[in-house]
Amino acid sequence: MAKSQRHLLLNLAGILLVFLVLLLFERHGSLYQVRILNNMAIFITLAVSYNLVNGICGLLHLGPNAFITIGAYTSALLTMTANEKMMNFIIEPLIWPLSVVHAPFVLSLLAGGLLASLFAFLISFPVLRVRGDYLAIVTLGFGEVVRVLCNAFQSVTNGPLGLKGLSPYTNLWWTWGVAIFTIAVTTKLVNSSYGRAMKAIREDETAARAMGIDPFKHLLLAFLVSAFFSGVAGGLLAHLITTISPTLFTFFFTFNLLIIIVVGGLGSTTGAVLGAALFAWGGEALRVVESPIDLGFLRIPGIPGMRMVIFSIILMGVIIFARRGMMGRSEFSWDALWARLHRPAR
Amino acid sequence: MSSFFKLDNLVMQFGGLTAVNGFSLELRPGELVGLIGPNGAGKTTVFNMITGVYPPTSGTIHWLGQDLTGMPLHRITARGIARTFQNIRLFTDMSVLENVMVSFHQKIRAGFWSAMLGLPAYVREDQRIHREAMDYLQELGLAHVAEEKAGSLPYGRQRRLEIARALATQPKVLLLDEPAAGMNPQETMELANLVRELRDRHELTIFLIEHDMKFVMGLVERIKVLDYGTTIAEGTPAEIQGNPEVIKAYLGAPKHA
């Protein structure tokens, strides 16, 4: 008991430290730095919730962009005022109740998450009937379906024009608050009896069933939780970049998330957090390689897209030299940190 | 009282191949029954039909007056029939203790929200599961490796863990699929004693598949012999040992009959 209380205190202290750092950046950091931190937190939320399905349950799910799209559009349509909507929907007017409803930011995020979960529930019946490559194809299909529907239903989503001029409600407190909440909920779930059942299904589904575990029920649970947080993160993203259109949520978005969790270590929440943080920060830090470089004897003109080359090389390196990613399936724990700090130096 | 456990004329066809042709069996409470037969005789298929891995092509499975035919695997386990696997199927990347704790999940009373909020009811239940899982590990001599990864255990211990995990679902009937496979004579003898002890202590009815004749003959009370999906003999170990049909199935027909 004393141990778990100590861990709780340490966790709270850790969160406090994160918020102090955030406060520092909010007061004294540049807009650019704040933007990177916001991106980082949103990617952490997305990666951690995506990892719940792919890493913990072991399903190769390739459609999180569908949940993010639904969250983003729902939340955006709820925070826009009737006037803003009129300005946006110039080709086809927005259909009624949507044209008049208006909700505060918090509620719009919740609605985005819940609608994403509802969508996950509906598609789970065909999706969870299959496994492996087949599941990957079905989820990939649903991801594309949502994007195409966003293009087609002009009277709901404004089609390819997208939604512009959203109020920039998203700030550091929202993004990091949601990220920390997501990590807390996911960790709690993974370490519970329900999480054990999910891992058992990943390890050997037939054996898990022979121990009385209903795979559908538990995979659905993971799917719903994952979709909820992805939807909320979608809402945050929409109000961060203030412009959304279907082109934002292509399969590339999913692909980036997949890279993050594979590099971090499939099945490790800590790995997902590290992977997301590195991705958000590294993407900006590597901009250097796209600018012209003068080495004195050699002049390299700026090549746009160079970052992606380096990203790919890093990914290949990870796959070759650390096949299980940075963390493997291990998690951060205070005990392990304590043990490492107190190991006699050699 | 209706029959305790009854298999009636089970048939399993895979396309044109009849893997099991008309398998019938009645188990009495507390019995120890063996199923033997050459490779490919259809023994594991019988287990797979009982536990719902494959629904039988025809025939019925009755258990305490209920019809289990075609019921999915996890619901059959919930009704008190547990099994182990011939090709060990542990949750290799989870700890030995977690492997056993998984078996308690089906009966968990605390709901999802209670687990997520860490309510006292859930915390108490999780502690109880932890304690009882340790008891099962203790019983099978695995308590000292509780924190190790299941996949890192030596073979004999993995087999024991399979049994511990199946026991933890608190079954009334236990199906063991070649529990002695790959064990040396010493381990096999220990296993036979263990199986007998477990039966008495947990009031189990045990139905097992085995290749090791010494193991089966010394352990079970009744044997069924399967060859090419058909029951060719049944009786006490002594009767089976002298049965010419069985000798023929295992060794082939003598040239000078």
Boltz contact constraints between the chains, C-beta under 6 A:
constraints:
  - contact:
      token1: [A, 188]
      token2: [B, 116]
      max_distance: 6.0
  - contact:
      token1: [A, 192]
      token2: [B, 115]
      max_distance: 6.0
  - contact:
      token1: [A, 193]
      token2: [B, 105]
      max_distance: 6.0
  - contact:
      token1: [A, 193]
      token2: [B, 108]
      max_distance: 6.0
  - contact:
      token1: [A, 194]
      token2: [B, 115]
      max_distance: 6.0
  - contact:
      token1: [A, 196]
      token2: [B, 98]
      max_distance: 6.0
  - contact:
      token1: [A, 196]
      token2: [B, 101]
      max_distance: 6.0
  - contact:
      token1: [A, 196]
      token2: [B, 102]
      max_distance: 6.0
  - contact:
      token1: [A, 197]
      token2: [B, 105]
      max_distance: 6.0
  - contact:
      token1: [A, 199]
      token2: [B, 94]
      max_distance: 6.0
  - contact:
      token1: [A, 200]
      token2: [B, 91]
      max_distance: 6.0
  - contact:
      token1: [A, 200]
      token2: [B, 102]
      max_distance: 6.0
  - contact:
      token1: [A, 203]
      token2: [B, 91]
      max_distance: 6.0
  - contact:
      token1: [A, 203]
      token2: [B, 93]
      max_distance: 6.0
  - contact:
      token1: [A, 204]
      token2: [B, 89]
      max_distance: 6.0
  - contact:
      token1: [A, 207]
      token2: [B, 89]
      max_distance: 6.0
  - contact:
      token1: [A, 209]
      token2: [B, 73]
      max_distance: 6.0
  - contact:
      token1: [A, 209]
      token2: [B, 74]
      max_distance: 6.0
  - contact:
      token1: [A, 210]
      token2: [B, 73]
      max_distance: 6.0
  - contact:
      token1: [A, 210]
      token2: [B, 77]
      max_distance: 6.0
  - contact:
      token1: [A, 210]
      token2: [B, 83]
      max_distance: 6.0
  - contact:
      token1: [A, 211]
      token2: [B, 102]
      max_distance: 6.0
  - contact:
      token1: [A, 211]
      token2: [B, 103]
      max_distance: 6.0
  - contact:
      token1: [A, 211]
      token2: [B, 169]
      max_distance: 6.0
  - contact:
      token1: [A, 212]
      token2: [B, 74]
      max_distance: 6.0
  - contact:
      token1: [A, 212]
      token2: [B, 77]
      max_distance: 6.0
  - contact:
      token1: [A, 212]
      token2: [B, 78]
      max_distance: 6.0
  - contact:
      token1: [A, 212]
      token2: [B, 106]
      max_distance: 6.0
  - contact:
      token1: [A, 212]
      token2: [B, 169]
      max_distance: 6.0
  - contact:
      token1: [A, 213]
      token2: [B, 74]
      max_distance: 6.0
  - contact:
      token1: [A, 213]
      token2: [B, 105]
      max_distance: 6.0
  - contact:
      token1: [A, 214]
      token2: [B, 74]
      max_distance: 6.0
